[in-house]
């Protein structure tokens, strides 16, 4: 017999397959109620089984109108995102981050506007934290932005 986590995973995979663009949006509490489980079990399934390595990007918004959005990413983009995220690592200096952004702008993956927004958001002036925290936060932000860029490229 399958576990509740396996059933939730299977249900979500089926929803993604049936969706027009490989994107689903759902409410965590509704799903928990459907499977008679706690919302944290939904979080667990999504966090462990809908990962970038498996070809998914997950976005969530908490609160009253909150949702979870699961997007299927094309295999070629998974590889690109994975390589860039590995290059970013767990911390990155401003100059290195700007180099990655410059490359993506040169390759026309990013518009000049997107690149400028990323540069400003990752600057030491905005991230006014002591080192090494600043480089750790910068790496997390850059990884999240790169994932979002490639996820939105899928939609376009």
C-alpha positions in Angstrom: 0.0 0.0 0.0 1.3 3.5 -0.9 2.0 6.0 1.8 0.1 9.3 2.0 3.2 11.1 0.7 3.3 8.9 -2.3 -0.4 9.4 -3.0 0.0 13.2 -2.8 3.1 13.1 -5.1 1.2 11.0 -7.6 -1.8 13.3 -7.5 0.4 16.4 -8.0 2.4 14.8 -10.9 -0.9 13.9 -12.6 -2.2 17.5 -12.2 1.0 18.9 -13.7 0.9 16.5 -16.7 -2.8 17.4 -17.4 -2.2 21.2 -17.2 -1.8 23.1 -20.4 1.6 24.7 -19.7 3.0 22.4 -17.0 2.0 24.8 -14.2 -0.5 24.2 -11.4 -1.6 26.4 -8.6 -3.2 25.0 -5.4 -4.0 25.7 -1.8 -2.0 23.8 0.8 -4.9 23.6 3.2 -7.3 22.3 0.6 -4.9 19.6 -0.4 -4.3 18.6 3.2 -8.0 18.3 3.7 -8.4 16.2 0.5 -5.7 13.7 1.8 -6.7 14.0 5.5 -3.2 15.1 6.6 -1.6 18.1 8.1 -0.4 20.9 5.8 3.2 20.3 6.9 3.0 16.9 5.1 2.1 18.7 1.9 5.1 21.0 2.5 7.3 17.9 2.9 6.1 16.3 -0.3 6.6 19.4 -2.3 10.0 20.3 -0.8 11.4 16.8 -1.3 9.8 15.6 -4.5 9.3 18.7 -6.6 12.9 19.9 -6.7 14.9 21.6 -9.4 16.9 18.4 -9.8 13.6 16.6 -10.7 12.6 19.4 -13.1 10.3 21.6 -11.0 10.3 25.1 -9.7 8.0 25.8 -6.7 6.8 29.2 -5.7 4.6 29.9 -2.8 2.7 32.8 -1.2 1.6 32.5 2.4 -1.4 34.1 4.0 -5.1 34.2 3.3 -4.9 34.2 -0.5 -1.8 32.1 -0.4 -1.0 29.4 -2.9 1.6 27.0 -4.1 2.6 27.1 -7.8 4.5 24.1 -9.2 6.1 24.6 -12.7 7.6 21.8 -14.8 10.9 23.0 -16.4 12.2 21.8 -19.7 15.3 19.5 -19.4 17.7 21.9 -21.2 16.8 24.6 -18.7 17.2 22.4 -15.7 20.8 21.8 -16.8 21.4 25.5 -17.3 19.9 26.5 -14.0 21.7 23.7 -12.2 25.1 24.8 -13.6 24.5 28.4 -12.7 23.3 27.6 -9.2 26.3 25.4 -8.6 28.5 28.2 -9.9 26.9 30.6 -7.4 27.4 28.1 -4.6 26.5 29.0 -1.0 28.2 32.4 -1.0 29.3 34.8 -3.8 31.0 38.1 -3.9 29.4 41.1 -5.7 32.0 41.0 -8.5 31.4 37.3 -9.2 27.6 37.8 -9.1 27.9 40.7 -11.6 30.0 38.5 -13.9 27.2 35.9 -14.0 24.7 38.6 -14.7 26.9 40.2 -17.4 27.2 36.8 -19.1 23.5 36.3 -19.1 22.8 39.8 -20.4 25.5 39.3 -23.2 23.8 36.0 -24.2 20.5 37.8 -24.2 19.0 35.6 -21.5 18.4 38.7 -19.5 17.2 42.1 -20.8 19.3 45.1 -19.7 16.5 46.1 -17.4 16.4 42.7 -15.7 20.2 42.7 -15.4 20.2 46.2 -13.8 17.5 45.2 -11.3 19.5 42.2 -10.3 22.8 44.1 -10.0 21.1 46.7 -7.7 19.3 44.1 -5.6 22.6 42.2 -5.1 24.8 45.2 -4.4 26.7 45.7 -1.1 24.8 49.0 -0.7 21.5 47.2 -0.6 22.7 44.1 1.3 24.1 46.1 4.2 25.2 43.1 6.2 28.6 42.1 7.6 30.6 39.5 5.7 30.2 36.5 5.3 26.4 36.9 5.8 26.2 39.4 2.9 27.8 36.9 0.5 25.5 34.1 1.7 22.4 36.2 1.3 23.6 37.4 -2.1 24.1 33.7 -3.2 20.6 32.8 -2.1 19.0 35.7 -3.8 21.0 35.2 -7.1 20.1 31.5 -7.1 16.4 32.3 -6.6 16.5 35.0 -9.3 18.2 32.7 -11.8 15.6 30.0 -11.2 12.8 32.5 -11.7 14.3 33.8 -14.9 14.5 30.3 -16.4 11.1 29.4 -15.1 9.5 32.5 -16.8 11.5 31.8 -20.0 9.5 28.5 -20.1 6.2 30.4 -20.2 7.3 32.8 -23.0 
